Amino acid sequence: MNIGLFFGSFNPIHIGHLALAEYMVEFTAMDKIWFVVSPHNPLKSKETLLADHHRLEMVHLAVHDDNRFKVTDIEFRMPQPSYTIDTLSYLNEKYPEHKFSLIMGADNLSSFHKWKNADLIIQKYHRFVYPRYLDSVEKLPISENLSLINAPRIEISSSFIRQAIKEGKSIKYFLPEKVFDYVDRMNFYKEKK
């Protein structure tokens, strides 16, 4: 089975993530998308990150009734900071019957050379790269084991949502309903008084 791995902090997961996952499973050769909730991206700040179990719960709430999607907390049980190559190696060993590919935003290509064992990832795993923000897939560098996916862009980011909540704005339709209810009930991302 062809599995697309969608790594992220999902802080919080939003409709843009889900639209992209659906595009990947419907318009590429991927059979399923696994959402890999990351404990901490070594290249990002940790200060605005919700606790692991809350972000995991939000992703479960967002995709629980769609059998095309699976949520995994595999990186929570691995040494931190987590590195993609270590997760890929573990998943290959645990699920040898699957073929794993990476789903990644074009913004990650510029720093990809900094990833641990980037050359090995390029050699062994196909990367499906989608445009983000002002990126144009036509201008991205083509390399081995890489497909540029011209998925529709939804210009939403988790940081935009966190900031909007902090400012008291309504973001009801930016999040799946159950995720919105959870964020609201838990008072996440609100200005501390």
PyMOL commands that set and color helices and strands:
alter all, ss='L'
color gray80, all
select helices_A, chain A and resi 15-27+52-63+74-77+84-94+106-114+118-124+137-139+158-166+172-174+177-186
alter helices_A, ss='H'
color red, helices_A
select strands_A, chain A and resi 2-8+32-37+69-72+99-105+126-130+146-148
alter strands_A, ss='S'
color yellow, strands_A
deselect
rebuild
show_as cartoon
